[in-house]
């Protein structure tokens, strides 16, 4: 069972519930240096998710269903309830206003695109890559 299924308490493992995203979990502020370094080679996406918010859960599920950028983008997932310190550092380091849910695209060490709530869209992200 994936860590996202454990977050949402899914007891079924149907094809429609599988994530299309190969997430790397953000659990340590030190990983933000890794994000910056990788973003110099290929774009990085950070999805900031509140595990207490149904809107965030819906945005995440919709994004995961539409996502098809695994080879061209490094994807990071942040449970901001568990790691608010990392969320705060993302806002500071990449000069973005904190929102939840939030999708941030990092390229060459800078946030070049960020959206939240219903504006989170994998198809729109693909156009920005």
C-alpha positions in Angstrom: 0.0 0.0 0.0 1.4 3.4 -0.9 1.9 6.1 1.7 -0.9 8.2 0.0 -3.4 5.3 0.4 -2.5 5.2 4.1 -3.1 8.9 4.4 -6.6 8.6 2.9 -7.4 5.3 4.6 -8.2 3.5 1.3 -9.0 -0.1 1.8 -9.6 -0.9 -1.8 -6.8 -1.1 -4.4 -8.6 -0.5 -7.7 -7.0 0.8 -10.9 -9.0 4.1 -10.6 -7.4 4.8 -7.2 -3.8 4.2 -8.2 -1.6 7.3 -8.5 0.0 8.1 -11.8 2.7 10.1 -9.9 6.0 8.7 -8.6 6.1 10.9 -5.5 9.1 11.5 -3.4 8.0 12.4 0.1 9.4 15.7 1.5 10.1 15.0 5.2 13.3 17.0 5.8 14.2 20.6 5.1 17.5 19.4 3.8 15.7 17.9 0.8 14.9 21.4 -0.4 18.6 21.7 -1.5 18.1 18.5 -3.5 14.9 20.0 -5.1 16.9 23.1 -6.1 19.8 21.0 -7.5 17.5 18.8 -9.5 15.5 21.8 -10.8 18.7 22.8 -12.6 18.5 19.6 -14.7 14.7 19.1 -15.0 11.6 20.7 -13.6 10.5 19.8 -10.1 6.9 19.8 -8.9 6.0 20.2 -5.2 2.4 19.3 -4.1 1.6 20.7 -0.7 -1.3 18.8 0.8 -3.3 19.2 3.9 -4.4 15.8 5.2 -7.3 17.5 7.1 -8.8 19.2 4.1 -11.3 17.6 1.8 -10.7 20.2 -0.9 -7.0 19.3 -0.8 -7.8 15.6 -1.0 -10.0 16.2 -4.1 -7.3 18.3 -5.8 -4.7 15.7 -5.1 -6.8 12.8 -6.5 -7.7 14.8 -9.6 -4.1 15.8 -10.2 -2.9 12.2 -9.8 -5.5 10.9 -12.3 -4.5 13.4 -15.0 -0.7 13.4 -14.4 1.5 11.9 -17.1 4.9 13.6 -16.7 6.9 11.0 -14.7 10.0 11.0 -16.9 10.1 14.8 -17.5 9.5 16.1 -14.0 10.6 15.2 -10.5 7.5 15.1 -8.2 7.7 15.8 -4.5 4.8 15.5 -2.0 4.5 17.4 1.2 2.1 16.5 4.0 2.1 20.0 5.4 0.3 19.1 8.6 3.2 16.8 9.6 5.8 19.1 8.2 4.7 22.7 8.5 8.3 23.8 9.0 9.1 22.5 5.5 6.1 24.3 4.1 7.2 27.6 5.7 10.7 27.1 4.3 9.3 26.4 0.8 7.3 29.7 1.0 10.5 31.6 2.1 13.0 29.9 -0.2 11.0 30.0 -3.4 9.2 33.2 -2.6 5.6 31.8 -2.9 2.7 32.6 -0.7 1.7 29.6 1.4 -1.6 27.9 0.4 -3.1 24.5 0.7 -3.5 22.6 -1.5 -0.7 24.1 -3.6 1.2 23.0 -6.6 4.6 24.7 -7.2 6.8 24.2 -10.3 10.5 24.8 -9.7 12.9 25.4 -12.5 16.6 26.6 -12.2 16.1 27.0 -8.4 13.1 29.3 -8.7 9.4 28.9 -8.5 8.1 29.7 -12.0 4.5 28.6 -11.5 2.3 28.1 -8.5 -1.4 27.4 -8.2 -3.8 26.3 -5.5 -7.2 24.8 -5.0 -9.3 24.3 -8.1 -6.5 25.8 -10.3 -4.3 22.7 -9.7 -4.5 20.9 -13.0 -2.0 18.4 -14.5 -2.9 19.4 -18.1 -2.2 23.1 -17.3 1.1 22.1 -15.6 2.1 20.1 -18.7 1.8 23.4 -20.8 4.2 25.1 -18.3 6.9 22.4 -18.6 
